[in-house]
Amino acid sequence: SEAVMLEVLNDTRNYCPADNYSLIFGSHGSSWLPAKKTSRALGDDYGYAINIPNLADVLSKSSMYFDFILMDLCMMSTVEVAYELRNTADYLVMSPTEIISYGFPYVDIMSLLFQRENKEKALIQVAQKFINYYDQASDRWGTMAVVKTSEMNGLAAEVSSIMEKCTENSKFNSSGLQQYGRSDFNNAIFDFEAFIRRLTKDNIPASFSQQLNKAVVYKDFVDSKLGTLKIDENSYSGLGCYILNASPYTNWNSYYKQLQWYKAAGINKATW
């Protein structure tokens, strides 16, 4: 509930005034997808969830700007989510794939979360400890990224420039691209850089790569030793994305056009 979330944030600010705030979400998640029982954006409260644009709106209305938002949720590290939340926090700590039930190793990261100096370095260490934790057991796997939100406008501008040159009137072929969504989320989340690479026929502009590295300050993954998850190390950018018309779900395509990334990245003008 947007109203309840706003009330909780306002209570936090009023009862616990502080110079700095950060936020951790722990529940179910499914990236930018519209909130429904089978595909939820964020949360699961008796079947109810919140859409990412509404979440961004609530966070803005709270007048609390966060040092970071850590998403202990599945499939949240996408360009659509990062762009929608770019004005709510300095950094986003997220995974483009599922986060299995162990979650974050909080006993190892709590002191880092409270560091005031060099927040970026501390959050990168948080992400590294997440990866190390999942690398220590045969039944565990995981992906992680740290996104610097101030660089998301620049990333959108780079993509918009690329989209202006995509004038082929043909459906984009997403076959074989690295995916992060599975089962009900098949075709919902592809690797962002892999998408751009194919779109540009392996001619990614250097300026795009440079901006992507500015936006994603850390990325890493641990493959499943049991074969549950397989990541191509050459196709892991730390960010996922939706490819319009990549799936037969017309409600996804329709909803996607309401996201800020759709226009900011020039996808509304692309004719692939």
N, C-alpha and C positions, 0 to 999 in steps of 0.2 A: 504494500500500500504506500503510495507516494505520501499521503498525509501522515501516516504513522512514522515513516522514515524521516520526514522533515521534523516531526515533533521530537523524535529521539535525538536528532542532530542538534536541534535548538536547545534541548535540555542539557546536552553535553556541553555546549558552549556556555550556557548560563550557569550551570552548577560547577563546571570545571574550567574556568577561564585559563587559557594558556597562550604562550607566544607561538607555539607550533602545534599542528594537528596532523595525524596520519590516520589511515583507514584500512581495515582489513575486512574483506568480504569472504565468508565461508559458507558455501551452500552448493547448489547445482548451477551450472551455467552452460550456455550454448551460443556464445559470441553475439552477433548482431541479430540473430533470428527473432522473429516476432514471438511474443510470449503466449504460448499455448501449452496444453497439457503434454503434447508429444514433442514440442520444440520450444523451450523456454529461453529467454535471454538471460535473466539472472534471478536466482532464488527459487525456492519451492516451499511455500507456506500454505499447506492444505490445498495444493493445486494451483495457487496463485503465484504469479511472478511479475517482474517489472521489465519493461522494454528499456533498452539502453538510452534512447533519447530522453525518456522520462526520468531515468536515473540521473543523467547529466543535468536535467532541469532541477531536480530536487537538490542535488549537491550545490548548484549555483544559488538557489533560493536560500540555502542555509547560511550563506555568507561565510562559510568556512572553506578556506583554500588549504589543500592538503600538501604536505611535503611529498607524500607518496600514497598511492592506493595499491595494496597488494591483493591480488585476486586468487584466493584459494578455491578456484572454480575451474571447471573444464572449458577449454576452447575459447578463452577470452582474448588471447593475443592476436588480434587482427587489426588491419588498418582502419576498418570501420569503427571498431570500439575505441581504439586509441585516438582517432580524430574526434569522435563524439565527446570524449572525456578530456580533450586537450586543455581545456580552460579550468579544470577542477583540481589538478595536482601537477607537481613538477615531474614526477616519475610514475610509471605504471610497471608493476612486476606481475607478469602473466605467463600463461602457457597456451600455445596454439592447439595443443591436443588435450586429451583427458588428463586430469590429475587423479591418480588412483587413490584409494581410500586412506592411505597413510597421511596424505596431505603434506604440508610443509613441516620440516623438522624444527618445531618452535623452540625446543630446548637448546638448540644450537644457534638460533638466529635472534633471540630476543634482545640481547645486548646490542647487536648491530642495528636493530630497528629503532633503538633509542639514541643512536649517535646523532649529534647535532652538527658536527664538522664533517665536511666532505661526504655529503649524503650519497652522491653517485657512487663513490668507491664502496661505501658501506652496503648499498643495495646490490651492487655487483657481487659482493661477498655473500650476501644472502642468497642470491641466485646460484652461486657456485656451490654453496653448502647444500642447496636443494639437489643439484646435479650429483654431488658426491654421495649424498644419502641414497639416492636411487641407483647409484652405480655399485652399491655394496651388497646387493642381494640378487639372486638369479630370477626372482619373480617380480622384480620391480623395473620400471622404465619411466622416463619422463622427459619433458621438453620445457625450456624456460627462456624468457627474454626480459630485458629491462629496457623500457622505452622512455626516451626523453621527450616530453610532450611539446616543448617549445620548438621542436624541429618538425612537428607534424604539418604545419602550414607549408613549410618549404618542401616537404615530401609530396604533398598534394599538388603543389605547383609543378614539380618535376613530372609527375604522372600526367597532369593536364597537358603539358607540352608534348608528351609522347602520344597521348590520345588524339591530339590534333592532326597527327600524321598517320593515324590509323584509318585509312579511307577505303579499305577493301570491303566491299559490300558482300560479306560472307560470314557465316556463323563461325565463331572462334572454336577451334578444336582443342578441347581440354583433355583429350585422351592421353593417359600416361603421366599426367602431371602429378607431382607430389601432393597427396591429400592429407588432411588432418581430421576431417570428419568421417565417421564410420556409421554403418547401420542407418538409422533414421536421418543422420546428418551427412550422408553421402552426397557429394557435389556441393556442399555448403561452404567448405573451407579448403582452399588450395594455397600452396606456398606462394607468397606475394612476389618474391623475386623471380621464381620459376615462371610465373604468369607473365611478368614483364619481359623476361628473356625470350619466351616463345612469341609474344606479341611483336617484339622488335626483331624477330628472326636472328637471335643471338647477337644483336648489335645494341646492347644496352648502353645508353649514353654514360660517359664517365661521371657527369654531374649527378645523374640519378644514383649511381653506386655510392658516390661520396655523401650524398644527402641521406641515403638509407643507413649508412654507417654512423652518421650523426644522430639519427633518430633511434636506432637500435644500438645502445651502448654495450649491450652484452647479449649473447645468445649461445646456447649449447643444448645438447640432448644426450640421452642415454637410450640406446636401442634395447628392445626387449630381447633377453636371451632365450625366451621361449617362443619368439616369433609373433607375439601379440602386436607389436609396433615395429615397423621398419622405416627408418628415415634415410633418405639419400643425403649423404654429407655434402654433396654438391648442390643440393636443392633445399637447404634449410636456412631461411633468412630470419627466423624468430618471429615472423609475422605471417599471418594467413590473410586471405581475402576471398571474397565471393566473385565468381565470374558470371556476370549477367547472361541469362539464357543457357547456362551450363546444365540446368536441370529442368525437368518438366513441371516443376512446381510454380505455377503462375502466381500464387499468393506470395511466394518468396520474392519473385521478380517485382511484383507490385509494391510490396513493403520496402524493398531495398531502395526504391526511388525516393523514399521519404528521408533517407539518411543524409546527413550533411556531406559525407564523403562522395556520394554519387555526383553531386554538382561540383564540389571543390576540386575533385580529381579529374573533372572533364569527362567522366564516363557517360554523361548524358549526351555528349556530342560525338562520341565514338561510333563508328559505323562498321566495326568488324563483324 
